[in-house]
Every structure is written in C-alpha cells, then in structure tokens.
Amino acid sequence: MFALFSFAAYLALRFLPYPELTAFLERDYSLVLTDKNGVTLRVFPARDGVRRERTNVQDVPQGIRNVFIRAEDRRFYHHIGVDPVAVIARAIRNASARRVVSGASTITMQLARLIKPHARGFGGKIAEAVDALRLEARLSKDAILELWLNAIPFGSNIEGLGAFSRARFGVAAAELDEARAVALAVVPRRPGLYDPVYNAEAALVAARQLAVRCNVDAAAVAAAVAEAAAPLSDGPTADAKTPFYAPHFTERMRSLLNYEESSKGASGSRIQRLIKTTLDLDLQLYAEERLGAELAKLSLNRVSNGSVLAIENSTGAVLCYVGSASWFDDAVSGKIDGVQARNQPGSCLKPFLYALALDSGFGPNAILPDIPSVFGAGEAYIPVNFNRRFNGPVRMRVALASSLNVPAVWMLERIGVSRFEDSLESLGFTSIAEKRGAYGTGLALGNAEVSLEELVRAFSVFQREGKLTGLRFIEEDHGNTQSIQTLSPYAAFVIRDILSDKASRWMGFGAAPVFSTPFQSMFKTGTANQYQNIWALGATRRWTVGVWMGNFSGMTVVGKTGSSIPARIAADILSALEMADPDDAPDGAVNGVGEMVEVEICAFSGMRATRFCAGTLHEWLLRERTPDVCDWHRAGGVVYPSEYQSWLAEWLRVGQARRGDGTIRLPRRGSVFYVDPSLPVDAQAIRIETFGFGDDALVFVDGVLAGRLDSAGVFVAPVSRGKRTVFVEDDVSGAHVEFEVR
C-alpha cells in the first residue's frame, strides 16, 4: 500500500502541470557577442533589463561548482529536494539560540522559490518544499544546479553566476578559479552587505569563513575580494569590467538580430544568445589605434573623426568595423556610425565609372581629352584637376590611376549619367537610388553622398571578378554570400590592374610611397570639395579596406590634409592582415578573364605601336578591340587630333594638330554669360575656342567681321549684352554658336 501511494505521489509530482517552470525555462538571457575567436565583445541585458548570461553547468569547473554547493547545500547530491538532516540540525540550532540563526533551504528549494515565490511562514515553506520535490522528479541534479547557477540573484540587477563573474572579474564563469568563486559565493546571502564593490570589509570576513569550509587559500581569497572591489573606470555600463569593444559594430549587430525577439530551443528552453561574429578583435583594436594616432596629428586641422571598415572578399565577412574615433566623445558626435553615415566620396566613384566604360566598348588604351572643357546643359560645369594643370590627351589607364578630373567628366558625359546611376545601383549604392537624377555630370567626381560601407562592398568586386556579395556579420551565417555578376571579369581585371599600376599613377601622385606595399595591392583615394571628407580604399586578393576621415558636422578642415593620410591607415591594415595570414597562392590575375591579348601600344596615342612611336608599353586588350596602328607619330614629327590645337599652342607643347572640320568648342550652344558689375565692360571678354580650322580663319560676331583666330584657334570677343551669334569660317568649313550675355 505504501509503495502504491509513493508511486502515485511520484506520478503527481512528475506529471501534474507546472506552468511556472515552463515560463521559467523560457525566460530571456543576455545577448553575448563574441569575435571570430570567441573573445567577448559586448553583453546586452535581457529584455527585462537584467543582466543574465546562460552558462552550461558542464562548462563550469568542478571546483567552482563545489564552492557554491558547499556554501549553500553540501548534501545537494544526496537528498530528494528537501534535506531532513539539515531541517533537524536547523531546528536544534534555532531552539538552542531561541531565535532563527540558520535556514535549511536546499539549492532545489531556493530554485523553487525563484521559479514560484511563496508567502513567508510555515505554509510557504511547505509549498516551497513540495515544488522542490516536483523539480527533483522532473529534472536531473545537474539540470537543477545549472538552472540555479543561472538564476542566483546577486543584486545590482544581475542574475546568475555568468553575468556576476563578468561584472566583478571581467571573465566568464568557466574562467573563474576557486578563490574568485569563494568571493562571489557569499554575495547572494546578503548582496548589499557582501558584494565587494559596496562593502569589501564585510565581504572579506564572509569569504574567509567560506574559504575555511572549502579548503581554499585565505590569501588568494583576500586577493580575489580586493580585485572584485577595485574601483571601476568610467564606462557605459554599470561596471566597466564587462567587455565593451567595437560599440558601433555591436549596436549594428543588436539591430540586425532584432534582439527584441529571442528564439527558443527544440526542448522549449531559452537558447543562450551567444553569437560568434566575424569581427577580429585584434584587428579592430589595431585599426582604432591607427585611426586615433592619425587624428591626434590633425587636431589643429579640424579633422575630428574617422571610420574604418575591413572585409574578407571571398565571403563578405566584416573583420573590422570602427564607426568613429571614440564612442564616448559626444563633443564630436562619437556615437554616430561613420560606416553607415553618408558623405561625398570625391574621386572614389571613378573606378566604377571606368569599369562601366570598359563594359561599354572603351579600352584602357582609349585616349581621353584632359583639356579645359565645359560640360552640362542648363548649368555649366567646368571641372579642373587637383593640381590645376591640363595634360592633353591621356590614356584611360593614366586618367584613372592619376585620378584626373576632366577625363572622368568627359567619360561620364558620353556614358550617360542615368546609365552610371544604374550601374552604381547594381553595385549596392542604395544612396544613389534614393536621389536619382539629382547629380548631373558632377557624379563622376563624387558629388553624391554615399556610405563607407557601400564603397567598401562595391570596391571588393574588382577582386571578385566583377561579382558583388553581401556583407556577413555572423561567423556561421553563410546565407548572405550569394554573388551577383555586376561587371565583366575583364572590366574587373583592368580596373584592378590600373589601380595597382605605379607607373600610371605618377602623373597624379608621383612616387606615392604610401601605395607601395610588399604585396600586390590596389588603392583609390578621394577628397571632397573643401576637404570635408578624405577617403581611401585599398584591396588585395583577399581583403578590402576602406577609411573615411573628416567630421560629422560637415565643417571644412583648416589647411590641406590629403587623402594620403587615410591611405596610410588602409595600407597598414592590409599589411596587418597579410602578415597574420600570408597569401601563398599565385596571383592568377589574368586567368579566366576571357579572350585577352597583350598588345604593344604607343604610350601617346594608345594605338598599336610603330617604329616612329617615341614610347611604347604593353596593354591587355580584348581580342576584338585591338587598335589600328598609330598615325600620330610620323617621320616628320607628332600630329595630334585637331581638338588639341589650343592646348598645344597655349601649353607650348611640341607637335601640331590636324586640320579637320572646323568646330567651336567654347562657348557651348545656349550658354548664358553675366557681366561683372564691378569691372568696366571693356575690360571683360568672352573666349571663343575652336579646333580644326585653318590658319587665319575669320570670326564674325552678329554678322560683322570681328577678327581672325590666333594660332591656338582662339578669339577673344568683346562683351555686349543681349543674344549673340558667333560664326567662324575658313576656306573649307564653317561653324556657328549662339549664346546670351546678361
């Protein structure tokens, strides 16, 4: 009969509904983010605001478990949830003292009370004991111990050994030693009294008593209490011993994970929110140090901030994510995420423009005019190079490598702004899609606002044979690595080759030692107007790095701070990556690109070289685009296309321009000029620039002969308000243009 009653009681304890336990098993835990190597970056509180990290009991060393068991329930593994021996001993002690001097709650009873709090008094204790029996009937001893270790209230809005260990010692529970465990195990008795942070003296007394019972060295325990009580540095959390690395990245991760919605395991228990990210903390700290060191040199130049992003090309994994110089510096808006903030990129968009040109029929040998030019229709746009010089005819390779402005705008006018916007959108520039049609030909020089993230992701396509991939933030997440072919492999190869070509960048940057790395690399820099933003993009076969420097307020800098500064940072980060993981694989740069041939071309004309060409070089061209033989260099000297007539004469260049159909370059049809009221009218003039006309071609203004073109094909017309017509003719051809003076 007794056996039958016992079995029925067990069945009731085991199977009757226990909704409070179900709810307890499904409670939230903190979100713990680690780097790719498992180093903790940051811990976010659970949804209820409590810091509560789930720790598997198997990960807690046995010695640490023994300390907590000894402190609370030394016969834990030998009772059924209620300890009769402890109850009798408690009754004897309390009767002898005629007051309550000790309790008899087991670990299981404490857990039952945490799951379902009961009223004080004898009735509450009976209910607590029954719930303890229910737990023992349903869970193993290790499962009960694990739930209890994860739920112990330590005060300071912290629950569980894992969170409190990190808060007081900056380590996970698995990394504790027995002395530290003793210092922590006494706290739950009276958190306000025994927490070393608040009362180190009382904590030490209690810890020494427990150390004797646990046979732990008293000196080591004293050192542990002192360590836990050590003053905390200023920080964003209640105790700065909790890791707080890569704040912009971890904030981004919390948003990406939609942390307000936690997931459940198959058993119904809450999954520990331990997320291993792709970030490399060592690289992150190095990037932060390099950025800070460079910014310290620029404090007088009003360059107050910067951002760095580094990714792995093959997977899109984010390895380094520096959002600003300092999260805590509110004076310079340090909490703004510069990786996602939008700023004008300057010349950093040029590689994508020339890649589109390559896929539109141009070759790297194409000749582009770097001469004074006016672009646009409704509004005139007159670009100049950063050194205020014009270089005449330049090959596309040189124009990009030296980041010349006039050829880039010339190219965009022929490609079309809309097509370039389409291309940028396909490369992931959502910022361009949001403001389509607002840029004009200034888009070639970066008059749009884009993010560092967009630039880095797009720049990596040149190392990925023209394929664009998404960024990856979680180590195990491979669902975002599908690639989209946005450029041809040939275009990607040529741009990669140009941006790593030291000889071709000489015109714009000279020796540029900052770009000289001991490994194969490519770079592109950019500077926005008035130097508000300075940029650098760098890449190797495996890595891409982007750096932005400036300030979030939009103020211009004081003095000149060139883009070589962020380029140094980018080069150093690439070097750190290559040193940490040397690339032993062959470059293979020209493999798999298609029907390419290596052609010897004239360095001036970009055409196939002849014996008359003064300088030659080799260029990779598609087989169907091999050029004709050079007709610029002849036995009698150099003959340039007619459009370079004024450039040859005014810049005193050797050679002559061909004669052809006469054309008026400037002003453009429909131009509007304004008289400067601060100057006499007769001190002002309008430049008429032509090419292709013969010597002494006649110039007519409003039907009246006004003079002749000079040897440069230029005529200076007097200013007169109203609509004007200029007609130029020689013995072969004529041309006219209409404009207005106001």
C-alpha positions in Angstrom: 0.0 0.0 0.0 2.8 2.4 0.9 4.6 1.6 -2.3 1.4 2.3 -4.3 1.0 5.6 -2.5 4.6 6.5 -3.2 4.3 5.7 -6.8 1.1 7.8 -7.1 2.8 10.7 -5.4 5.7 10.5 -7.8 3.5 10.5 -10.8 1.7 13.6 -9.5 4.9 15.4 -8.8 6.3 14.4 -12.2 3.4 15.0 -14.5 0.9 17.4 -13.0 1.1 20.8 -14.8 3.9 23.1 -13.6 3.3 26.3 -15.7 5.7 28.4 -13.6 8.6 26.0 -14.5 7.7 26.2 -18.2 7.7 30.0 -18.1 11.0 30.0 -16.1 12.7 27.8 -18.8 11.6 30.2 -21.5 12.9 33.4 -19.9 15.3 35.7 -21.7 19.0 35.7 -21.3 21.5 38.4 -22.2 22.8 38.7 -25.8 26.5 37.9 -25.7 28.5 38.9 -28.8 32.0 37.5 -29.4 34.6 38.0 -32.1 35.5 35.2 -34.5 37.9 33.7 -32.0 35.3 33.6 -29.2 36.5 36.7 -27.3 33.6 38.6 -25.8 32.9 41.9 -27.4 29.8 43.1 -25.5 26.9 41.8 -23.4 23.4 43.3 -23.8 20.9 42.9 -20.9 17.9 40.6 -21.4 14.6 42.2 -22.4 13.6 42.8 -18.7 16.8 44.8 -18.2 18.5 42.2 -16.1 22.0 41.0 -17.0 21.6 37.3 -17.1 24.1 35.1 -19.0 23.3 31.4 -19.5 26.1 29.1 -18.6 26.2 25.4 -19.2 27.0 23.5 -15.9 29.5 21.3 -17.8 31.4 24.5 -18.7 31.9 25.4 -15.0 34.9 23.7 -13.5 34.0 21.1 -10.8 36.0 23.1 -8.2 33.8 26.1 -8.8 30.6 24.1 -8.6 31.8 22.6 -5.3 32.4 26.0 -3.8 28.8 27.1 -4.4 27.4 23.7 -3.3 29.5 23.9 -0.1 28.3 27.4 0.5 24.5 26.6 0.2 23.8 22.9 0.2 26.7 20.5 0.9 24.4 17.4 0.7 22.9 18.5 -2.7 23.6 15.3 -4.5 22.3 13.1 -1.6 18.7 14.4 -0.9 15.4 14.5 -2.9 15.0 18.3 -2.8 14.4 18.6 0.9 17.3 17.7 3.3 15.9 16.1 6.5 19.3 16.2 8.2 19.5 20.0 7.6 16.0 20.5 8.9 16.7 18.7 12.1 20.1 20.5 12.6 18.4 23.8 11.9 15.6 23.1 14.5 18.2 22.2 17.2 20.3 25.3 16.5 17.4 27.7 16.4 15.9 26.2 19.6 19.2 26.5 21.4 19.6 30.1 20.4 15.9 30.8 20.9 15.9 32.7 17.6 16.4 31.9 13.9 20.2 31.6 13.3 20.2 29.5 10.1 17.9 28.1 7.4 17.5 24.7 5.9 16.7 25.7 2.3 18.4 23.4 -0.2 19.6 24.5 -3.7 16.5 22.9 -5.1 14.2 24.8 -2.7 16.0 28.1 -3.5 15.4 27.3 -7.2 11.7 26.5 -6.5 11.4 29.9 -4.7 12.9 31.7 -7.7 10.6 29.9 -10.1 7.4 30.5 -7.9 7.8 32.8 -4.9 5.8 31.7 -1.9 4.5 33.6 1.1 6.6 33.7 4.2 5.9 31.4 7.1 5.3 27.7 7.7 2.8 27.4 4.9 5.1 29.0 2.4 7.9 26.7 3.4 5.7 23.6 2.9 4.7 24.9 -0.6 8.3 25.5 -1.4 9.3 22.0 -0.3 6.6 20.5 -2.5 7.8 22.5 -5.5 11.4 21.3 -4.7 10.1 17.7 -4.8 8.4 18.5 -8.2 11.7 19.7 -9.6 13.6 16.7 -8.4 11.0 14.4 -10.0 11.3 16.2 -13.4 15.0 17.3 -13.7 18.4 15.8 -13.1 20.7 17.1 -10.3 22.9 18.8 -12.9 20.0 20.4 -14.6 18.8 21.8 -11.3 22.2 23.0 -10.5 22.5 24.7 -13.9 19.2 26.4 -13.5 20.1 27.6 -10.1 23.6 28.9 -11.1 21.9 30.8 -13.9 19.3 32.4 -11.6 21.1 33.3 -8.4 20.2 36.9 -7.6 23.4 38.8 -6.9 21.9 42.3 -6.7 22.9 45.2 -9.0 20.3 44.0 -11.5 22.4 40.9 -12.1 21.3 37.3 -12.0 23.4 34.2 -12.4 27.0 33.3 -11.9 28.0 34.0 -15.5 26.8 37.6 -15.5 28.2 38.4 -12.0 31.5 36.8 -12.7 31.9 39.0 -15.8 30.7 42.1 -13.8 33.2 41.7 -11.0 36.2 40.0 -12.7 35.6 40.6 -16.4 35.7 36.9 -17.2 33.1 34.1 -17.9 32.2 31.6 -15.2 34.3 29.0 -16.9 37.4 31.1 -16.4 37.0 31.5 -12.6 39.3 30.0 -10.0 38.3 28.7 -6.6 39.4 31.9 -4.8 37.3 34.1 -7.0 34.4 31.7 -6.7 34.6 32.0 -2.9 34.4 35.8 -3.2 31.3 35.5 -5.3 29.5 32.7 -3.5 28.9 34.7 -0.3 27.2 37.6 -2.1 23.7 36.0 -2.6 23.2 35.7 1.2 23.1 39.5 1.5 24.1 41.3 -1.7 24.0 44.7 -0.2 26.4 43.7 2.5 28.7 41.1 0.9 29.2 42.5 -2.6 32.9 43.6 -2.5 32.1 46.6 -4.6 29.9 48.0 -1.8 31.5 46.6 1.4 34.8 45.0 0.8 35.5 44.5 4.5 32.3 42.6 5.3 32.8 40.6 2.0 36.3 39.6 3.1 35.1 38.4 6.5 32.4 36.2 5.0 34.7 34.9 2.2 37.3 33.9 4.7 34.8 31.8 6.6 33.7 30.1 3.5 37.3 29.6 2.4 38.0 27.5 5.5 35.0 25.3 4.8 36.1 24.9 1.1 39.8 24.5 2.0 40.8 27.4 -0.3 43.9 29.5 0.4 42.9 32.6 2.5 45.5 34.9 0.9 44.2 34.0 -2.6 40.6 34.7 -1.4 41.7 38.1 0.0 43.3 39.0 -3.3 40.1 38.0 -5.1 38.0 40.2 -2.9 40.3 43.1 -3.5 40.2 42.5 -7.2 36.4 42.5 -7.3 36.3 45.6 -5.2 38.8 47.5 -7.3 37.5 50.9 -8.5 35.8 50.7 -11.9 36.8 53.0 -14.7 34.2 55.3 -16.4 32.2 53.3 -18.9 28.8 52.9 -20.5 27.7 50.1 -18.3 27.2 49.7 -14.5 30.6 48.2 -14.2 33.2 48.8 -16.8 34.8 45.3 -16.2 32.2 44.0 -18.6 33.7 44.0 -22.1 32.7 46.9 -24.3 34.5 46.5 -27.6 33.5 47.7 -31.1 30.4 49.6 -29.9 29.2 50.7 -33.3 29.5 47.1 -34.6 27.8 45.6 -31.6 25.0 48.1 -31.9 24.6 47.2 -35.5 24.5 43.5 -34.5 21.8 44.1 -32.0 19.7 45.8 -34.6 20.4 43.1 -37.2 19.5 40.3 -34.8 16.3 42.1 -33.8 17.2 41.4 -30.3 13.6 42.1 -29.0 12.7 38.7 -30.4 14.5 35.8 -28.8 14.3 32.3 -30.1 13.6 29.0 -28.3 15.3 25.7 -28.5 13.6 22.4 -29.5 13.0 21.5 -25.9 11.3 24.8 -25.1 14.2 26.2 -23.1 15.6 29.5 -24.0 18.6 29.3 -26.3 21.7 31.2 -24.9 22.1 34.2 -27.1 25.8 33.7 -27.6 26.6 34.9 -31.1 30.0 34.5 -32.7 30.5 37.3 -35.1 33.0 37.7 -37.9 34.9 40.5 -36.3 38.6 40.1 -35.5 39.1 41.9 -32.2 42.9 42.2 -32.6 42.4 43.8 -36.0 39.7 46.1 -34.6 41.9 47.4 -31.8 44.8 47.9 -34.2 42.5 49.9 -36.6 41.2 52.0 -33.7 44.8 52.7 -32.6 45.9 53.7 -36.1 42.9 55.9 -36.6 43.4 57.6 -33.2 47.1 58.2 -33.9 46.5 59.9 -37.2 43.6 62.0 -35.9 45.8 63.2 -33.0 48.1 64.8 -35.5 45.2 66.6 -37.2 43.5 68.2 -34.2 44.5 71.7 -35.4 43.2 70.9 -38.8 39.6 70.4 -37.6 39.6 66.7 -38.6 38.0 65.2 -35.6 36.6 61.8 -36.7 37.0 58.8 -38.9 35.8 55.3 -39.6 37.3 52.1 -40.8 35.8 49.0 -42.4 37.6 45.9 -43.5 36.1 42.8 -45.1 37.1 39.4 -46.5 36.5 39.4 -50.2 35.6 35.8 -50.7 32.8 35.7 -48.0 32.0 39.4 -47.3 32.8 38.8 -43.7 33.3 42.0 -41.7 36.6 41.8 -39.9 37.0 45.4 -38.6 34.2 48.0 -38.0 35.3 51.3 -36.5 32.3 53.7 -36.5 34.0 56.7 -35.1 37.2 57.8 -33.2 35.5 57.4 -29.8 32.0 56.3 -28.9 32.2 58.3 -25.7 33.2 61.7 -27.3 29.9 63.5 -27.6 31.7 66.7 -28.5 32.4 65.3 -31.9 29.2 63.2 -32.2 31.1 60.0 -31.4 28.0 57.8 -31.3 27.3 58.4 -35.0 28.2 55.3 -37.1 30.5 56.6 -39.7 30.5 53.3 -41.6 26.8 53.9 -42.4 26.9 57.7 -42.5 26.8 59.3 -45.9 29.3 61.8 -47.2 30.6 62.9 -50.6 33.2 60.4 -51.8 35.2 62.6 -54.2 37.2 60.5 -56.7 36.3 57.2 -55.1 33.5 56.7 -57.6 35.8 56.9 -60.6 36.8 53.2 -60.7 33.1 52.3 -61.1 32.7 54.8 -63.9 35.7 53.5 -65.9 34.5 49.9 -65.2 31.2 50.8 -66.9 33.2 52.4 -69.8 35.2 49.2 -70.3 31.9 47.2 -70.5 30.6 49.8 -72.9 33.3 49.4 -75.6 36.2 51.5 -74.3 39.6 50.1 -73.7 42.3 51.0 -71.1 44.2 52.4 -74.1 41.4 54.8 -75.1 42.5 58.4 -75.4 40.6 60.9 -73.2 41.0 64.7 -73.5 42.4 66.4 -70.4 41.9 70.0 -71.7 39.8 73.0 -70.5 36.2 71.9 -71.0 32.7 73.0 -70.2 30.1 70.3 -69.5 26.4 70.3 -68.8 23.4 72.0 -70.5 21.2 74.1 -68.2 24.1 74.7 -65.8 27.7 74.9 -67.0 30.1 72.6 -65.2 33.8 73.4 -65.6 36.0 70.7 -63.8 39.7 71.2 -63.1 42.3 68.7 -61.9 43.5 68.9 -58.3 46.9 70.4 -59.5 45.2 72.9 -61.8 47.0 71.6 -64.8 45.8 70.0 -68.1 47.7 67.1 -69.6 46.2 67.0 -73.1 45.5 63.5 -74.5 45.8 60.8 -71.8 45.1 57.1 -71.9 42.2 55.9 -69.7 44.7 53.9 -67.6 46.6 57.1 -66.7 43.4 59.1 -66.3 42.1 56.7 -63.6 45.4 55.8 -62.0 46.3 59.5 -61.6 42.6 60.4 -60.8 42.3 63.2 -63.3 39.0 65.0 -63.2 38.4 66.4 -66.7 38.7 63.0 -68.4 36.3 61.4 -65.9 33.6 64.0 -66.6 34.2 63.7 -70.3 33.7 59.9 -70.0 30.5 60.3 -67.9 29.0 62.7 -70.5 29.5 60.0 -73.1 28.4 57.1 -71.0 25.3 59.0 -69.6 24.5 59.9 -66.1 21.5 57.6 -66.0 23.5 54.6 -67.1 26.1 55.3 -64.4 23.3 55.6 -61.8 22.0 52.2 -62.9 25.5 50.7 -62.6 26.0 52.2 -59.1 22.6 50.9 -58.0 23.6 47.4 -59.2 26.8 47.7 -57.1 24.7 48.2 -54.0 24.7 52.0 -53.7 21.1 52.5 -52.4 22.1 56.1 -51.6 22.2 56.7 -55.4 18.9 55.1 -56.0 17.2 57.4 -53.4 18.2 60.6 -55.3 18.4 59.6 -58.9 18.6 62.5 -61.3 19.9 64.9 -58.8 23.6 64.7 -59.6 24.4 65.6 -63.3 28.0 65.1 -64.6 29.4 66.1 -61.2 28.6 62.5 -60.2 31.9 61.5 -61.9 33.7 63.5 -59.2 31.6 62.3 -56.3 29.0 65.0 -55.7 26.6 62.3 -54.3 26.6 61.2 -50.7 27.4 57.6 -50.1 28.5 55.5 -47.2 31.8 53.8 -46.4 30.0 50.5 -46.3 28.7 50.9 -49.8 32.1 51.9 -51.1 34.0 49.0 -49.5 31.5 46.4 -50.6 31.5 47.7 -54.2 35.3 48.1 -54.3 35.7 44.4 -53.5 34.1 43.4 -56.8 37.4 44.2 -58.6 39.0 41.4 -56.6 36.0 39.1 -57.1 36.0 39.1 -61.0 33.1 41.6 -61.0 30.8 39.7 -58.6 29.1 41.6 -55.8 28.4 39.8 -52.5 26.6 40.8 -49.3 28.4 41.6 -46.1 28.4 38.9 -43.4 28.4 39.7 -39.7 27.8 36.3 -38.1 30.5 33.6 -38.4 28.1 30.7 -39.1 25.8 32.7 -41.4 26.6 31.8 -45.0 23.2 32.6 -46.4 24.2 36.1 -47.5 27.2 35.2 -49.6 25.4 34.7 -53.0 27.2 36.7 -55.6 25.7 38.8 -58.4 27.7 39.5 -61.6 27.7 43.3 -61.8 30.8 43.8 -64.0 32.5 41.7 -66.6 35.6 39.8 -65.4 37.6 41.8 -68.0 36.5 45.1 -66.5 37.2 44.0 -63.0 40.7 42.8 -64.0 41.6 46.0 -65.9 40.5 48.3 -63.0 42.4 46.1 -60.5 45.4 46.3 -62.8 45.2 50.1 -63.2 44.8 50.8 -59.5 47.9 48.8 -58.7 50.0 50.3 -61.6 52.7 52.5 -60.0 53.9 53.9 -63.3 50.5 55.1 -64.4 49.8 57.0 -61.2 53.0 59.0 -61.4 51.3 61.9 -63.3 48.9 62.5 -60.4 50.7 61.2 -57.3 54.4 61.0 -58.1 56.2 58.2 -56.3 53.3 57.8 -53.8 55.3 55.6 -51.4 52.1 55.1 -49.3 50.8 52.9 -52.1 54.0 50.8 -52.3 53.3 47.6 -50.4 55.4 44.4 -50.4 52.3 42.5 -51.6 50.1 43.0 -54.6 47.5 45.7 -53.8 45.3 48.3 -55.3 44.3 51.7 -54.0 41.9 54.6 -54.7 41.7 57.8 -52.8 39.2 60.6 -52.8 38.8 64.1 -51.4 35.5 66.0 -51.3 35.3 69.7 -52.0 37.0 71.9 -49.4 38.4 68.7 -47.9 35.4 68.0 -45.7 35.9 64.3 -46.4 39.1 62.4 -47.2 38.9 58.7 -48.2 41.0 55.7 -49.1 40.1 52.3 -50.4 42.6 49.5 -50.6 42.4 45.9 -51.5 44.3 42.7 -52.1 43.2 39.4 -53.5 41.6 38.5 -50.1 40.9 41.7 -48.3 39.3 45.1 -48.9 39.7 48.1 -46.5 38.0 51.5 -46.5 38.9 54.6 -44.4 36.9 57.8 -44.1 38.2 60.9 -42.2 36.5 64.2 -41.6 33.9 65.4 -39.1 30.2 64.7 -38.8 29.3 68.4 -38.5 30.3 69.0 -42.2 32.8 71.8 -41.3 35.7 72.2 -43.7 39.2 71.5 -42.5 41.9 74.1 -41.7 44.7 73.8 -44.2 45.2 70.9 -46.5 45.1 67.3 -45.4 45.5 65.0 -48.3 44.0 61.6 -48.8 47.4 60.0 -48.2 46.5 60.1 -44.5 43.6 57.6 -44.7 45.6 55.7 -47.4 48.4 55.1 -44.8 45.8 53.6 -42.4 44.4 51.4 -45.1 47.8 50.2 -46.2 48.8 49.4 -42.6 45.6 47.4 -42.0 46.1 45.4 -45.2 49.7 44.8 -44.1 48.4 43.5 -40.7 46.0 41.2 -42.5 48.7 39.9 -44.8 51.2 39.4 -42.0 48.7 37.5 -39.9 47.7 35.2 -42.8 50.3 35.3 -45.6 49.0 34.6 -49.1 51.0 31.9 -50.7 48.6 31.4 -53.7 49.7 32.6 -57.1 48.2 35.8 -58.2 46.4 34.5 -61.3 45.4 38.0 -62.3 44.9 37.3 -66.0 43.3 33.9 -65.7 39.7 33.3 -66.5 39.2 36.8 -67.9 38.4 35.8 -71.5 39.8 36.4 -74.9 42.5 38.9 -73.9 45.7 39.6 -75.8 48.7 41.6 -74.8 49.4 44.3 -77.3 52.3 46.7 -77.6 50.8 50.2 -77.9 52.0 53.8 -78.3 52.2 55.5 -75.0 50.8 58.7 -76.5 48.1 57.6 -78.9 47.1 54.3 -77.3 47.2 52.7 -80.8 49.3 49.9 -82.0 53.0 51.0 -81.8 55.1 51.6 -84.9 58.8 52.3 -85.4 58.0 56.1 -85.2 56.5 55.9 -81.7 58.8 57.5 -79.1 57.5 55.5 -76.2 55.7 52.1 -76.1 54.2 49.8 -73.5 52.1 46.7 -73.2 48.3 46.7 -72.6 45.8 43.9 -72.0 43.0 44.3 -74.6 40.1 42.1 -75.7 40.9 40.4 -78.9 38.1 42.0 -80.8 39.2 45.5 -79.6 42.8 45.5 -80.8 43.5 49.0 -82.2 44.8 50.3 -85.5 48.4 51.3 -86.0 49.4 54.6 -84.6 49.0 57.5 -87.0 50.0 60.2 -84.6 53.8 59.6 -84.9 55.2 60.1 -88.4 58.6 60.6 -89.9 58.2 64.4 -89.7 57.0 64.5 -86.0 53.8 64.2 -84.0 50.4 65.1 -85.3 47.7 65.3 -82.7 43.9 65.2 -83.3 42.5 68.7 -84.1 40.8 69.1 -80.7 44.2 69.6 -79.0 45.0 72.7 -81.1 44.6 75.3 -78.3 46.2 73.0 -75.7 49.3 72.5 -77.9 49.7 76.2 -78.5 48.9 77.6 -75.1 50.9 75.0 -73.2 53.8 75.2 -75.6 53.8 71.5 -76.5 55.8 70.1 -79.3 53.7 68.9 -82.3 50.9 70.1 -84.4 47.2 69.5 -84.6 45.4 68.0 -87.6 43.2 70.2 -89.7 39.6 68.9 -89.9 36.1 70.1 -89.9 36.1 73.3 -88.0 34.3 73.1 -84.6 33.6 75.7 -81.9 34.4 74.1 -78.5 33.6 77.1 -76.4 31.2 78.6 -75.6 28.6 75.8 -75.8 25.3 76.5 -77.6 22.8 78.2 -75.3 25.4 79.4 -72.8 24.5 82.4 -70.7 27.2 84.9 -69.5 26.8 87.6 -66.9 28.6 91.0 -67.0 30.6 91.6 -63.8 29.3 94.9 -62.5 32.5 95.5 -60.5 34.6 95.8 -63.7 34.4 98.1 -66.7 32.6 96.4 -69.6 35.5 97.0 -72.0 37.8 95.1 -69.5 35.7 91.9 -70.0 35.7 89.4 -72.9 34.3 86.1 -74.0 36.7 83.4 -75.1 35.9 81.7 -78.4 37.8 78.4 -78.6 37.9 76.3 -81.8 39.7 73.5 -83.4 40.0 72.1 -87.0 40.1 75.5 -88.7 42.9 76.6 -90.9 45.3 79.5 -90.2 43.7 83.0 -90.1 40.1 81.7 -90.1 37.6 84.6 -89.9 35.4 85.3 -86.9 32.0 87.1 -87.3 30.0 88.4 -84.3 26.4 89.1 -85.1 27.2 89.1 -88.8 30.0 91.6 -88.5 33.7 90.7 -89.1 35.4 90.9 -85.7 38.8 89.4 -86.5 40.8 86.2 -87.0 41.6 83.1 -84.9 45.1 83.0 -83.5 47.4 80.0 -83.9 45.7 78.3 -80.9 42.3 78.6 -82.6 41.2 81.1 -80.1 39.4 84.5 -80.5 38.5 86.9 -77.6 35.2 88.6 -78.3 34.2 91.9 -76.6 31.2 91.8 -74.2 27.9 93.2 -75.3 24.6 92.4 -73.6 22.0 90.5 -75.5 21.7 87.4 -77.6 24.8 86.9 -79.7 25.8 84.8 -82.6 29.4 83.9 -83.5 30.3 82.5 -86.9 33.8 81.1 -87.8 34.8 80.1 -91.3 37.9 79.2 -93.3 38.3 78.2 -96.9 36.9 74.6 -96.1 34.3 74.8 -93.4 32.3 77.0 -91.0 30.5 76.7 -87.7 28.4 79.0 -85.5 27.2 79.2 -81.9 24.5 81.2 -80.2 24.8 82.4 -76.6 23.5 85.2 -74.4 25.1 88.0 -72.3 23.2 89.5 -69.4 
